Amino acid sequence: MICNEIYRGVIIWNRVGKIRNPQTGRKVPRVNPRSEWHRTEAPHLRIVPEELWQETAARLAKARNAHCGWKGVPPRRILSGLLRCGACGSSLVSAGSQRGRPMARCSRSIESGDCTNSRQCRLDRIEEAVLGGLREELKNPAVIEAARRGFAEEWARLSKERSREKRRGRAQAAGCAPRGCPSGRCSCQGGDDGTHGRRQARGARGRD
C-alpha cells in the first residue's frame, strides 16, 4: 500500500507491458521504462495526505540505501525471476537449502497450495544446465542471427503498440473517443495521415 500511488490520488497506466516469448509463444509481462508510464491525477481517490506520502517515500529511500534494498542491487542468483513452474507457470522462488545446496519451489504451491507441483529443485543444477545449453547454442552463428532478428522484430512491434497507446491516451485526455473511426485515427489524436479523410471523401462521392 505504501508504494501504490493510487492512494495519493494518482493513477498510473502502461506500467507493465507484455512481450511474446519466441520459444513458448506465450506473452510474458515486462515492466516498461518510467518514461513511458501515463499518469493521471485522481484527487477523489486520495486517502493519504501528500505530506505523509512524501515523508514515507523519503524514509523508504533512506532505508533502501542504508540496508542495500532490492532496488538497484543485482540479484543473488543468475536466473532470479526467470524460472517458472512447469505445471502452472508461476515463478520459482527460493525454498531454503538442503545440505548447503540452494533449493527452489513453485511460489503458488507455497503460498496457496493451488499448484500440485510441490517438488523442490536444486538451483545450482538448473543454472549449470541452462548455462551449459547457452554456451553450446552461442557457438552457432545462425542462432545468434535468429536471436538478433527476433529482437528487432519484437522491438518494432512494441514500438507500434506504444505509439497506438499514446495516441489513444491523448484522444481520451482530450475527451475524444474515436468510436466512429475504425482505424482509430482522427485529427484530435494527431494521427490522421490523410487516408481517413480521403476514405470519407470517396464514400461521399459514391453515395452521390
Contacts in CASP RR format, 6 or more apart in sequence:
PFRMAT RR
TARGET T0000
AUTHOR 0000-0000-0000
METHOD contacts of the structure
MODEL  1
MICNEIYRGVIIWNRVGKIRNPQTGRKVPRVNPRSEWHRTEAPHLRIVPE
ELWQETAARLAKARNAHCGWKGVPPRRILSGLLRCGACGSSLVSAGSQRG
RPMARCSRSIESGDCTNSRQCRLDRIEEAVLGGLREELKNPAVIEAARRG
FAEEWARLSKERSREKRRGRAQAAGCAPRGCPSGRCSCQGGDDGTHGRRQ
ARGARGRD
1 7 0 8 1.000
2 56 0 8 1.000
2 60 0 8 1.000
3 60 0 8 1.000
5 11 0 8 1.000
5 12 0 8 1.000
6 12 0 8 1.000
6 42 0 8 1.000
6 45 0 8 1.000
7 45 0 8 1.000
7 46 0 8 1.000
7 47 0 8 1.000
7 48 0 8 1.000
7 53 0 8 1.000
8 46 0 8 1.000
8 48 0 8 1.000
8 50 0 8 1.000
8 53 0 8 1.000
9 41 0 8 1.000
9 42 0 8 1.000
9 43 0 8 1.000
9 44 0 8 1.000
9 45 0 8 1.000
9 46 0 8 1.000
10 39 0 8 1.000
10 40 0 8 1.000
10 41 0 8 1.000
10 42 0 8 1.000
11 39 0 8 1.000
11 40 0 8 1.000
11 41 0 8 1.000
11 42 0 8 1.000
11 45 0 8 1.000
12 37 0 8 1.000
12 38 0 8 1.000
12 39 0 8 1.000
12 40 0 8 1.000
13 37 0 8 1.000
13 38 0 8 1.000
13 39 0 8 1.000
13 40 0 8 1.000
14 32 0 8 1.000
14 36 0 8 1.000
14 37 0 8 1.000
14 38 0 8 1.000
14 162 0 8 1.000
14 165 0 8 1.000
15 31 0 8 1.000
15 32 0 8 1.000
15 37 0 8 1.000
16 29 0 8 1.000
16 30 0 8 1.000
16 31 0 8 1.000
16 32 0 8 1.000
17 29 0 8 1.000
17 30 0 8 1.000
17 31 0 8 1.000
17 32 0 8 1.000
18 27 0 8 1.000
18 28 0 8 1.000
18 29 0 8 1.000
18 30 0 8 1.000
19 27 0 8 1.000
19 28 0 8 1.000
19 30 0 8 1.000
19 154 0 8 1.000
19 158 0 8 1.000
20 26 0 8 1.000
20 27 0 8 1.000
20 28 0 8 1.000
20 154 0 8 1.000
21 27 0 8 1.000
21 28 0 8 1.000
22 150 0 8 1.000
22 154 0 8 1.000
36 162 0 8 1.000
38 165 0 8 1.000
38 169 0 8 1.000
63 69 0 8 1.000
64 70 0 8 1.000
64 71 0 8 1.000
75 81 0 8 1.000
77 102 0 8 1.000
77 123 0 8 1.000
77 127 0 8 1.000
78 127 0 8 1.000
78 131 0 8 1.000
79 123 0 8 1.000
79 126 0 8 1.000
79 127 0 8 1.000
79 130 0 8 1.000
81 91 0 8 1.000
81 92 0 8 1.000
83 91 0 8 1.000
83 92 0 8 1.000
83 104 0 8 1.000
83 126 0 8 1.000
84 90 0 8 1.000
84 91 0 8 1.000
84 92 0 8 1.000
85 91 0 8 1.000
85 92 0 8 1.000
85 106 0 8 1.000
85 107 0 8 1.000
85 108 0 8 1.000
85 109 0 8 1.000
85 115 0 8 1.000
85 117 0 8 1.000
86 117 0 8 1.000
87 106 0 8 1.000
87 115 0 8 1.000
87 116 0 8 1.000
87 117 0 8 1.000
88 106 0 8 1.000
88 108 0 8 1.000
88 114 0 8 1.000
88 115 0 8 1.000
88 117 0 8 1.000
90 106 0 8 1.000
90 107 0 8 1.000
90 108 0 8 1.000
90 109 0 8 1.000
90 115 0 8 1.000
91 106 0 8 1.000
91 107 0 8 1.000
92 104 0 8 1.000
92 105 0 8 1.000
92 106 0 8 1.000
92 107 0 8 1.000
92 121 0 8 1.000
93 104 0 8 1.000
93 105 0 8 1.000
93 106 0 8 1.000
93 107 0 8 1.000
93 110 0 8 1.000
94 102 0 8 1.000
94 103 0 8 1.000
94 104 0 8 1.000
94 123 0 8 1.000
95 103 0 8 1.000
95 104 0 8 1.000
95 105 0 8 1.000
95 110 0 8 1.000
95 120 0 8 1.000
96 102 0 8 1.000
96 103 0 8 1.000
97 103 0 8 1.000
98 120 0 8 1.000
98 122 0 8 1.000
101 122 0 8 1.000
101 123 0 8 1.000
101 124 0 8 1.000
102 122 0 8 1.000
102 123 0 8 1.000
102 124 0 8 1.000
103 120 0 8 1.000
103 121 0 8 1.000
103 122 0 8 1.000
103 123 0 8 1.000
104 120 0 8 1.000
104 121 0 8 1.000
104 122 0 8 1.000
104 123 0 8 1.000
104 126 0 8 1.000
105 118 0 8 1.000
105 119 0 8 1.000
105 120 0 8 1.000
105 121 0 8 1.000
106 115 0 8 1.000
106 117 0 8 1.000
106 118 0 8 1.000
108 114 0 8 1.000
108 115 0 8 1.000
109 115 0 8 1.000
109 116 0 8 1.000
109 117 0 8 1.000
109 118 0 8 1.000
137 143 0 8 1.000
138 144 0 8 1.000
167 184 0 8 1.000
167 185 0 8 1.000
167 189 0 8 1.000
167 190 0 8 1.000
167 191 0 8 1.000
168 184 0 8 1.000
168 189 0 8 1.000
170 188 0 8 1.000
170 189 0 8 1.000
170 190 0 8 1.000
171 177 0 8 1.000
171 178 0 8 1.000
171 186 0 8 1.000
171 188 0 8 1.000
171 189 0 8 1.000
174 188 0 8 1.000
174 189 0 8 1.000
175 188 0 8 1.000
176 186 0 8 1.000
176 188 0 8 1.000
176 189 0 8 1.000
178 184 0 8 1.000
178 185 0 8 1.000
178 186 0 8 1.000
178 189 0 8 1.000
181 196 0 8 1.000
183 195 0 8 1.000
183 196 0 8 1.000
185 191 0 8 1.000
185 192 0 8 1.000
185 193 0 8 1.000
185 195 0 8 1.000
185 196 0 8 1.000
186 192 0 8 1.000
186 196 0 8 1.000
END
